Amino acid sequence: MKKMVYGVRSALMVVGASALLVACGQEEQAEQAEGQQQQEAPPMPVEVMEAARQDLPLDKSYASLLRSDDEVTLVARVTGYLQERHFEPGEFVEQDQLLYSIEPDVYRATVNQREADLQSARAEFSRAQRDAERFERLLNQNSVSRQDYDQARADLGVARANVAQAEAALESAQIDLNYAEVTAPVAGMISLSEINVGNLVQSGSELATITPLDPLEVRFQMPQDDAFALRRQLHAEESVEDIRATLALPGRDGGDDQSLEGRLDYLGSRVSDRTSTVQASATFDNPDGDILPGQFVRVSLEGLKRYGVYAVPEIAVTQGLMGPQVFVLDDENRARSRTVTLGEMAGPWQILRDGLEEGDRVVVGDPTGIEPGTAIDPQPFSGSAEEVIENLDEAQAEAAEPARQGQGNQAGGEQEGGEEGDASQ
């Protein structure tokens, strides 16, 4: 009987201990859950925008060669000795200004001779014409034979041909005389003379080069995607001249940067099979002649647009395991990563080709510290990507200031410690 009582007591004690352990475990789990809730960070206040298609302006720049569209190389058209040069190398010459004389007296004498030949031919033509008229009257009177009349008509035809030949020879001589005095076909800066006075000039010899400095032209190659987008834009609302162009050059000898304002005036109609680009050109006014052709420069185009695209501020894009990503909010305002495909940069905006849908809530503020699952307190977005970047720069500068001060204090302490050590020694 006593053994049974002891056995029951032992069983009850075991059950009681087990119940006590279970209660303690539940209490610990509750305390841990409560501690986790207390330790969970509050939602991060970050600017959020709603994804929607928009039209964005672009600023594009392309490598190009600065050139003078009206540059002319003077070439001799006649043979003779260079008798005189009427300019100084490097000076500005006006259009139609006399530049070289290549034995004009010789060619003028030839013109005089051809004029005399023409007068002789015309006199012979007059005589033949009178003979033909006389023989025609005599033939009507049966005073001359038909053969004599035909001969007179033939002589008249030969005389007429001689006149035409003499006129052509005179015209050719006059052309040579005009070429004997070389004039400027355009206004511009003239180069050094390739041939000195007194040397024999052959027809086809290069004499000098005239380079107009205003306006200047740049020719450049646009990637075919840019060219196709620009062509669609021009068909929609604008002409080529509405696209502004800016040419920037670094200042010389520490001076200010130089720039020219111009316009796009040509967009090619075919894609190069070698470079997959489309040729374009822009024209720039250079009234002071400060910028010279022959330089490799970058030309910037303003007025380009992309229509109906998704875009976010550049800082909103981070690098994830699957590539570029942005953070979007779910229904509980928690951040979820979304892999995206990047397009072009439009100033501070990053165009996204794929990955977003209409109405997605995208985190556009500082993504530092945000991970998938992070609770977000959505803040209104001003719509200015520049403002977001400026705010981030200011916050980073403020965060870096205490660190710089700490480094300065530490350096000062080390310096004081070193001085005390030196004094103790």
C-alpha positions in Angstrom: 0.0 0.0 0.0 2.8 2.5 0.8 4.5 1.6 -2.4 1.5 2.5 -4.4 1.2 5.8 -2.6 4.9 6.6 -3.3 4.4 5.6 -7.0 1.4 7.9 -7.4 3.3 10.8 -5.7 6.3 10.3 -8.0 4.1 10.3 -11.1 2.4 13.5 -10.0 5.7 15.1 -9.3 6.9 14.3 -12.9 3.7 15.6 -14.5 4.0 18.8 -12.4 7.6 19.3 -13.4 6.8 18.8 -17.1 3.9 21.3 -16.9 6.2 23.7 -15.2 8.8 23.3 -18.0 6.2 23.8 -20.7 4.9 27.0 -19.1 8.4 28.3 -18.7 9.2 27.6 -22.4 6.1 29.4 -23.6 6.9 32.3 -21.4 10.4 32.5 -22.9 9.1 32.4 -26.5 6.6 35.2 -25.7 9.4 37.2 -24.2 11.6 36.6 -27.2 8.8 37.6 -29.6 8.2 40.7 -27.6 11.9 41.5 -27.6 12.1 41.1 -31.4 9.1 43.4 -31.8 10.8 45.9 -29.6 14.1 45.6 -31.5 12.5 45.9 -35.0 13.6 49.2 -36.6 10.9 51.7 -37.4 10.0 52.3 -41.0 12.5 54.2 -43.0 11.3 57.6 -44.3 12.2 57.5 -48.0 10.9 59.4 -51.1 8.7 57.2 -53.3 7.4 57.9 -56.8 4.6 56.1 -58.8 5.9 54.7 -62.0 4.3 56.4 -65.1 5.5 57.0 -68.6 6.9 60.4 -69.3 8.7 62.5 -72.0 12.3 63.3 -71.1 14.8 65.6 -72.8 18.2 64.3 -73.6 21.6 65.9 -73.9 23.8 63.9 -76.3 27.4 64.5 -77.4 29.4 63.0 -80.2 33.0 63.1 -81.3 33.5 65.0 -84.4 36.0 66.9 -86.6 35.7 70.6 -86.9 36.0 71.8 -90.5 35.4 74.6 -92.8 32.6 73.7 -95.3 33.7 76.3 -97.9 37.4 75.6 -97.8 39.0 75.9 -101.3 42.3 74.8 -102.7 43.5 77.1 -105.5 44.8 75.2 -108.5 46.5 76.6 -111.6 44.4 76.2 -114.8 47.1 77.5 -117.2 50.9 76.9 -117.7 53.4 79.7 -117.3 55.8 81.5 -115.0 54.4 82.9 -111.8 54.8 86.6 -112.4 53.4 88.1 -109.3 51.7 87.3 -105.9 49.2 89.9 -104.7 48.8 88.8 -101.0 50.6 88.1 -97.8 50.4 84.5 -96.5 48.0 84.2 -93.5 46.0 87.3 -94.2 42.3 87.5 -94.8 41.4 87.8 -98.4 38.0 89.0 -99.9 36.0 87.2 -102.5 37.2 88.0 -106.1 40.4 89.5 -104.8 43.4 89.1 -107.2 45.9 86.6 -105.8 48.3 85.5 -108.6 49.4 86.6 -112.0 50.6 83.8 -114.4 52.1 85.6 -117.5 48.8 87.4 -118.3 50.5 89.4 -121.1 51.2 86.3 -123.1 47.6 85.2 -122.9 46.4 88.7 -123.6 48.4 88.7 -126.8 46.8 85.4 -127.7 43.4 86.9 -127.2 44.4 89.8 -129.5 45.5 87.4 -132.2 42.3 85.4 -131.9 40.3 88.6 -132.2 42.1 89.4 -135.5 41.5 85.9 -136.8 37.8 86.4 -136.1 37.7 89.7 -137.9 39.4 88.1 -141.0 36.9 85.2 -140.9 34.0 87.6 -140.7 35.3 89.6 -143.7 35.7 86.4 -145.7 32.2 85.4 -144.7 30.8 88.8 -146.0 32.6 88.3 -149.4 31.3 84.8 -149.7 27.8 85.9 -148.9 27.8 88.6 -151.6 29.2 86.2 -154.2 26.5 83.7 -153.4 23.7 86.3 -153.8 25.2 87.5 -157.1 25.5 84.0 -158.5 21.9 83.4 -157.5 20.7 86.4 -159.6 22.9 85.4 -162.5 21.5 81.8 -162.3 18.0 83.2 -162.6 19.2 85.1 -165.8 20.8 81.9 -167.1 24.2 83.8 -167.1 26.1 81.2 -165.0 26.0 77.5 -164.7 24.4 75.6 -161.8 27.9 74.3 -160.9 29.2 77.9 -160.4 26.2 78.7 -158.2 26.7 75.6 -156.1 30.4 76.4 -155.6 29.5 79.9 -154.4 27.0 78.4 -151.9 29.7 76.0 -150.7 32.2 78.8 -150.2 29.6 80.7 -148.2 29.2 77.6 -145.9 33.0 77.3 -145.4 33.2 81.0 -144.5 30.4 80.7 -142.0 32.2 77.7 -140.4 35.4 79.7 -140.2 33.7 82.4 -138.3 32.3 80.0 -135.8 35.8 78.4 -135.4 37.4 81.8 -134.9 34.8 82.7 -132.3 35.4 79.5 -130.4 39.2 80.1 -130.5 38.7 83.6 -129.2 36.5 82.4 -126.3 39.1 79.7 -125.4 41.9 82.4 -125.4 39.7 84.6 -123.2 39.2 81.8 -120.7 42.9 81.2 -120.5 43.5 84.9 -120.0 41.0 84.9 -117.1 42.8 81.9 -115.5 46.1 83.7 -115.9 44.9 86.0 -113.1 43.9 83.8 -110.2 41.2 85.4 -107.9 39.7 84.2 -104.6 36.5 82.3 -105.1 35.6 82.7 -101.4 36.5 85.0 -98.6 38.7 83.6 -95.8 42.2 83.1 -94.4 44.8 82.2 -97.0 47.7 79.8 -96.4 51.3 79.9 -97.4 51.9 79.9 -101.2 53.0 76.5 -102.5 54.9 78.1 -105.4 57.2 81.1 -105.3 57.3 83.9 -107.7 59.4 83.2 -110.8 58.8 79.5 -110.9 57.1 77.7 -113.7 53.5 76.8 -112.9 52.0 73.7 -114.6 48.3 73.4 -115.2 46.9 71.5 -112.2 49.6 72.7 -109.7 48.3 73.6 -106.2 48.9 77.3 -105.3 47.4 77.9 -101.9 44.3 77.2 -99.7 41.6 79.6 -98.6 39.8 78.6 -95.3 36.7 80.5 -94.4 36.4 80.7 -90.6 32.7 81.7 -90.3 30.7 79.6 -90.3 32.3 76.3 -89.2 30.9 72.9 -89.7 31.3 69.6 -87.8 30.4 66.2 -89.3 29.9 63.3 -86.9 28.4 59.8 -86.8 25.3 59.2 -84.8 24.6 55.6 -83.6 21.7 54.2 -85.6 19.4 54.0 -82.5 19.9 57.7 -81.8 19.4 58.6 -85.5 16.1 56.6 -85.7 14.8 58.2 -82.5 15.7 61.6 -83.8 14.1 61.0 -87.2 10.8 59.9 -85.4 11.0 63.0 -83.3 11.5 65.3 -86.4 8.6 63.6 -88.2 6.4 64.2 -85.1 6.9 67.9 -84.3 10.1 69.6 -85.4 12.6 70.2 -88.2 16.3 69.6 -88.2 17.0 73.3 -87.6 15.1 73.1 -84.2 17.8 70.9 -82.8 20.4 73.1 -81.1 24.1 72.2 -81.0 26.9 73.4 -78.7 30.5 73.1 -79.4 32.8 73.2 -76.3 36.6 73.6 -76.4 38.9 73.8 -73.4 40.5 77.2 -72.8 44.1 77.8 -73.8 46.8 78.9 -71.5 44.5 78.6 -68.5 41.8 80.8 -69.9 38.1 80.2 -69.9 36.5 77.4 -71.9 35.3 78.4 -75.4 32.0 77.4 -76.9 30.1 78.0 -80.0 26.3 77.9 -80.5 24.9 76.3 -83.7 22.2 74.1 -85.2 21.9 70.7 -86.7 21.5 71.1 -90.4 21.7 67.6 -91.8 20.7 64.0 -90.8 21.7 61.2 -93.2 19.2 58.9 -94.8 21.2 55.6 -94.7 23.1 53.5 -92.2 26.8 52.8 -92.8 27.3 49.1 -93.3 30.8 49.4 -91.7 30.0 51.4 -88.5 26.2 51.1 -88.1 26.0 54.8 -87.8 24.3 57.7 -89.6 26.1 60.8 -90.7 25.0 64.1 -89.4 26.4 67.7 -89.5 25.9 70.9 -87.6 26.9 74.5 -88.4 28.3 77.0 -86.0 28.8 80.8 -86.3 32.4 81.8 -85.6 32.3 85.6 -86.2 35.6 86.4 -84.4 37.5 83.5 -86.0 38.8 82.4 -82.6 38.3 78.7 -83.2 40.1 77.1 -86.1 39.0 74.0 -88.2 40.9 70.7 -88.1 40.4 70.1 -84.3 38.7 66.9 -82.9 35.9 68.1 -80.7 32.7 66.9 -79.1 29.4 68.4 -80.3 26.4 68.4 -77.9 22.8 68.3 -79.2 20.0 69.8 -77.2 16.4 69.4 -77.9 16.5 65.6 -78.3 13.6 63.8 -76.5 12.5 60.3 -75.5 8.7 59.9 -75.5 6.7 57.7 -73.2 9.5 56.1 -71.2 9.8 54.9 -67.6 12.6 56.6 -65.7 13.8 57.0 -62.1 16.5 59.2 -60.5 19.9 57.7 -61.1 20.6 57.0 -57.4 17.5 54.8 -57.2 19.3 52.1 -59.3 21.5 49.7 -57.3 23.3 46.5 -58.3 21.7 43.2 -57.3 22.5 39.6 -57.7 20.6 39.5 -61.0 21.9 42.8 -62.3 20.6 46.4 -62.0 17.6 46.7 -59.7 15.3 49.1 -58.0 13.2 48.8 -54.8 9.4 48.8 -55.1 6.9 48.7 -52.3 4.4 46.0 -51.7 1.0 46.4 -50.1 2.5 46.4 -46.6 5.0 49.2 -47.6 7.9 46.8 -47.5 10.8 47.1 -50.0 11.0 44.4 -52.7 13.8 44.3 -55.2 12.9 44.4 -58.9 15.5 43.6 -61.6 15.4 46.2 -64.4 16.9 46.7 -67.9 18.8 50.1 -68.2 18.4 52.4 -71.1 19.9 55.8 -71.7 20.8 58.5 -69.2 18.7 61.7 -69.5 20.5 64.1 -67.2 19.9 62.9 -63.7 17.2 60.4 -64.9 17.9 56.8 -65.7 15.6 55.5 -68.4 14.4 51.9 -67.8 13.6 49.7 -70.8 12.0 46.9 -68.8 11.2 45.9 -65.3 8.6 48.5 -64.2 4.8 48.6 -64.7 2.3 51.4 -64.6 1.6 52.3 -60.9 4.6 50.6 -59.3 5.7 52.5 -56.2 9.5 52.9 -56.6 11.9 54.0 -53.9 13.7 57.0 -55.4 15.4 58.4 -52.2 18.8 57.3 -50.8 18.8 53.4 -51.0 21.5 53.1 -48.4 20.5 50.5 -45.7 17.4 49.3 -47.7 17.1 45.5 -48.2 14.3 43.3 -49.3 11.7 43.3 -46.5 12.7 46.7 -45.1 9.7 48.6 -43.8 9.4 52.0 -45.6 7.6 55.1 -44.6 6.7 56.6 -48.1 7.5 60.2 -48.5 6.2 62.4 -51.3 8.5 62.8 -54.3 9.0 66.4 -55.5 9.4 65.2 -59.1 12.9 66.7 -59.3 15.7 64.2 -59.8 18.3 67.0 -59.3 16.8 67.8 -55.9 17.1 64.1 -54.8 20.8 64.0 -55.8 21.5 67.3 -54.0 19.8 66.1 -50.8 21.9 62.9 -50.9 25.1 64.9 -51.4 24.3 67.2 -48.5 23.5 64.2 -46.2 26.7 62.5 -47.2 28.7 65.7 -46.5 27.0 66.1 -43.1 27.8 62.5 -42.2 31.4 62.8 -43.2 32.0 66.0 -41.2 32.1 64.3 -37.7 34.5 61.7 -39.1 36.8 64.4 -40.4 36.6 66.3 -37.1 37.4 63.1 -35.2 40.4 62.5 -37.4 41.6 66.0 -36.8 41.2 65.6 -33.0 43.0 62.3 -33.1 45.9 63.8 -35.1 46.1 66.7 -32.6 46.2 64.3 -29.7 48.9 62.3 -31.2 50.9 65.5 -31.9 50.5 66.7 -28.3 51.4 63.2 -26.9 54.5 63.3 -29.1 55.5 66.7 -27.8 55.0 65.6 -24.1 57.1 62.6 -24.7 59.8 64.7 -26.2 59.7 67.1 -23.2 59.8 64.2 -20.7 62.9 62.9 -22.4 
